[in-house]
Amino acid sequence: MSDGLLLTFNAGSSTIKIGLFEADSTGAHRIAKGVIDFRKAPLDFRITKGSETFAVELQAEPSGDLQDVLAEMLGWLAKHFDMSRVVAACHRVVHGGERFAGPIRIDDAAVEAIDALTILAPLHQPQSLRLIRAIQHLRPDLVQTASFDTAFHRTNSDIIRRFAIPRALHGEGIKRYGFHGLSYKSVAGELARLVPDTAKGKFVVAHLGSGASLCGLDGRVSRDSSMGFSTLDGIPMATRCGALDPGVLLHLLGTSGRTLQEVENILYHGSGLLGMSGISADSRELLLSDRPEAREAIEVFTLRIAGEVGRLAATLGGLDGIVFTAGIGENQPEIRAAVCLRLMWLGIELDPAANFANATVISSRASRLAAFVIPTDEEQVIADEALAVLRGKN
């Protein structure tokens, strides 16, 4: 017997992924998925139901509160689905700080606490809050839930979470949180389904997309992550810098005379692959380019990924395999090959044909380490966690 429909929202910096799930006694089952792309005008809304994909141009302007956009989107969905059966709106929220260690039912106090964490995730947190508040206005009858990216990494030890700064600052919340937790939870679950015995070992998962990070898993539990206090940390990304000598910040804010807003814009929007190449933030375009700046950007990107694998292996005390996921990780064999070439000293060897085909298993039979390509499904995790909250099992 059905419990109704769950509507999931996965807010990024420039897109919102939408999921519609049927909830029953066996779990949450996807019946449709879509995405709103804010980089296009008019707004592009694409939704897939079964084998059909619909492309819709939303006429609403992306105002600060997003109410008009969501109202138009919900109106379109109501023509194709029985939206009166939706029982909950379920959100991905990037930062849960120290307060949120798992999924929650959203109330006014939770909204206030999530808002207070905006300073720690200025690129993503406001988008989630706009969606939560818009749904409160448009569908006040709906229960809302939140799933937090940082929650998966709460299993990291205090040693891993500490910066070498005064203890009082650590107590104020300046510590390593880790991100992309819903993606890592998804991959960990799929790894257990595919290779249950192997999944009990030590793995590094590389979530490589516009935002990118790596996570060290031991028995499918997070032990360390490349991202720390903010989503700027770790490896270079499409437009974000990754790990940076703090002396650079002192220089930019001091000697060079740049404002805080200018520096923030450089680090979040003008760095990474875009900044290094001066060409594009898209690794696909850089791989096709014959310009030396493009090749250099890719080399720095893959070198930093391989270096982070080595660091995480040190935390784990060994390594049994590596998993590639997200847009780049799932679809760009050249990037995977370049990373693994730098990791041959660990005993990893790819099967070129399997890697080129984006197969699930891409390591050769002679490889000491297993290598996988596993698609991530954050929306499924959001729906599963929401269902647990609604049923009081969290």
Secondary structure, 3 states (H helix, E strand, C coil): CCCEEEEEEEECCCEEEEEEEEEECCEEEEEEEEEEECCCCCEEEEEEECCEEEEEEECCCCCCCCHHHHHHHHHHHHCCCCHHHEEEEEEEECCCCCCCCCCEECCHHHHHHHHHCHHHCCCCHHHHHHHHHHHHHHCCCCEEEEEECCHHHHHCCHHHHCCCCCHHHHHCCCCCCCCCHHHHHHHHHHHHHHCCCHHHCEEEEEEECCCEEEEEEECCEEEEECCCCCCCCCCCCCCCCCCCCHHHHHHHHCCCCCCHHHHHHHHHHCCHHHHHHCCCCCHHHHHHCCCHHHHHHHHHHHHHHHHHHHHHHHHHCCCCEEEEEHHHHHHCHHHHHHHHHCCHHHCCCECHHHHHCCCCECECCCCCCEEEECCCCHHHHHHHHHHHHHCCCC
